[in-house]
């Protein structure tokens, strides 16, 4: 036993400090101390915690970024991203707004208008196969492309499937990324298209005139197990949006 302890101590001494820091941060992520979708302490704070330099911490985080365990968000810091891959929207996989816009060469942005919890009720309980008294997480957001508002979207998410979703910073991660990180990767989406005219409130958000023609898209998102994990309704300015079917 003494030989094993000595060998372990020798290994620790021979292992670069940044790898030891990386291992410990990964352990804290695994234990739930740093939950998926939340921000890590700053590099300066981590340096104080580990009695080391900011450069050592940065090297540890760089390695974790390469492994997909951490993501850096410009202006916000480092976030726990689990084992998020980089295949969103490729190879036929479903993708969310931000992923699809980036793949097309545009710069997307999302502004959260409101977040709340609400009781499902009979209608949405049937959609999600949950109890009527179960809670839904409601997110209303304004999507923009290259700084121009394009879509107002309201998403309803069943909290029995995502009990910790309200802890995820959805300004840093898209909802589709969040679903993957929380164990429900998206397999497909079923969509229904309609037409409407913008009321005064929505027209103001989209910077257009009242009664401007708009596209309404209702979407049911399904995970790899066939579970409905999101109901979303979006309204887009007709002059700035389109819809493409592939046969």
N, C-alpha and C positions, 0 to 999 in steps of 0.2 A: 504493500500500500504506500509506503514511504517513497518507493521508487516511482510510482505513478504520480504522486504529488510533485516530486522533484522534476519529473519530466514535464508536467504541466506548467510549472513555474518557469522552466527553461524555455518552453515554447512561448509563453507570454513575453518573456524578455526579448526573444528573437523576432517576434512579430511586430511589424511596423505599427506605430501608435494609431495611425489613421484607420488601420484595419480593425484594431481593437475597439476604437470608437464606433466604427461602422457596425461591428458585431453587436455592440451594446444597444445602439439605437434600433437596430433591426429587432433585437430581443424585446425592447420596450414597445415597438410597434406590434409584435406578435402577442404580447401580453395584454394589449388593449390600452396601455397607458397613452399611446399616441394613436387614436382611432383613424381608420381609413377615411380620407376626405377632409381631414383637419390639418391645420398648419402646425409644423414643428416649431419649437422655440427658435429664436434667431441664432445666427452663427455665433454672435457674441455671447449669448446666454449659454449655448451649448459649450462654448470654449470655457466659460466659467465653471460649468458643471463638471467638465472633464479635466479641469486644471491643465489646459493646453492652449494652443494658439488658434486663432481663427482660421489660419491657413490649413492646419491639421483637420479641423472640422470640415472645412470646405472640401478637402480631398476625400474625406469619408462620404460626404453628401454627393460629390461628383460620381463616386463609384456606385452609390445607390441609385442615382439618376440613370446611369448606364444600364443598371439591372432592372429598371422599371419599378423600383420600390418607392421612389420619391420623384416628385415633379417640381421644377422651379416655375413659379408664376411671376412674370416681370412686375415689379412694383408691389408684390404681396409677400414673397418669401418662398419657402420650401414646404410642400404639402405631401402627406402620405397618400400614395396612389395605389397601394397594393402591388399586384403584378399586372398592371394595366399594359396591354400590348399596344402596338402602333398600327393595327390593321383596321381601325374603324373606317367603315365606308368603302373598304376594298374587298375584292374577291367575292362580291355579292353580299357582303354583310351589311345589315342595316346600320344607318348612321344618323346622328342627330344633326341639328341645325349647324352648330359650329364646325363639326367634322366635315359635313358635306360642302359648306361654303369654302373652307380652306382647301379642300380637294379641287375645287373649281377655280382657285386662284384669288378669291376675295378675302377681305379681312372682316370677320364677324365680331359683333359685340352684343352683350346681353345685359339688360338692366332689369333687375327684379322690382316689380311694381308692388307685389304683396305676397306674403306667405302666411298660411294659417292651417289649422286642423279643423275638420268638420266630420260630423257623423255621416256614414255612407248613405243610409236610407235604403229603401227597398230597391229602387232602380239601379243604383250603382253597386249594391250588394249582389245583385244578379249578374252584372257585368263582370265583377271581380271574383265571384264565387266566395264571398265572405258574409259575415253576419251584418244585418242592417245597423246594429249599434256599434260596429267596428269603425275605426277612424280612417279618414283619408287625409293625405297631405296635399294641400292645394298650393300651387305655385302659379302666379300670374306674372308674365314677363314681356318685355318689349325687345324684340330682336332687330338689330340693325346690320346693314352691310356697307362697309366702307363709310361709316358714319351716317348713313341715311336710314331712318326707321322704315322697316318693311312689314313686320308682322307683330301682332299682339297674340300671345298664346296663353291659354290656361290649361294646366296639366293637373290631373287628379291621380294620386298614387296610393295604393292600399298599404296602410301602415302595418297590418299583420305580416306582410312580406318584407317590409323595410322598416323595422321598429326604430332604427337609428338614423333614418334619412334626414331628420331635422338637425342632426349634428354636422352634416356635410356642408361645406361651403360651396354652394352651387353657382357662385360667381367665378369660382376657380375651376370647377369641373362641370361639364355638361351633364344633363340628366342621363343620357345614354351611358356615359362614362361612369356615373354614379351607380347605375344599375349593375354594370359589370363588376365594379369594385365590391358591391354588396352581395354578389353571388347570383345575380340574375341577368346574364348577358342577353342582349336582344337578338332574337332570331328573325323576326319579321314584323311588319306593320301593315294593318288593314285600314285603308283610307276611303273616305267618302267625301266627294267634292260638291260644294253648293255655291250659291251666289247670294250676296246681300248688299245693302248700302250702309255706309258708315254713319253712325250717330255722331253727335257733337263731341262726346268725350273721346271716342276712338279716333275720330278725324283729327282732333287736336294732338293726340299722341303721335299720329303718323304724319303730321304736318301737311294735311290735305284739306280740301273743302268738305263740308258736310254733304252727305248723300253721294260721295264718290263711290263708284262701283268697286266691290271687293270680292275676293274669293274666300270662302269659308271651308276649312278642311277639318273634318273630324277623323280622329285616328285612334285605333286600338293597337297598342304595342304588346307583343307576345314574346316571352322568353324561350329559352331552349327546351324547357319542359312543357311548353304549350300553355303556360299560365298568362293570363292578361295582367300586365304589370303597370299599364298606364292608359288612361283615357285623356286625350288632348283635343282641344278645340282651338284652332287658330284662325285669325282673320287677317288678310293681307290686302294691301292696296293693289288694285287691279293693274295699275300702270307700272308697278315695280315687281310683279311676281308672275309666275307661270306654273304650269303643271305638265309633266311629261309622262306618258305611258309607254312601256316597252312591251311589245308583243313577241 
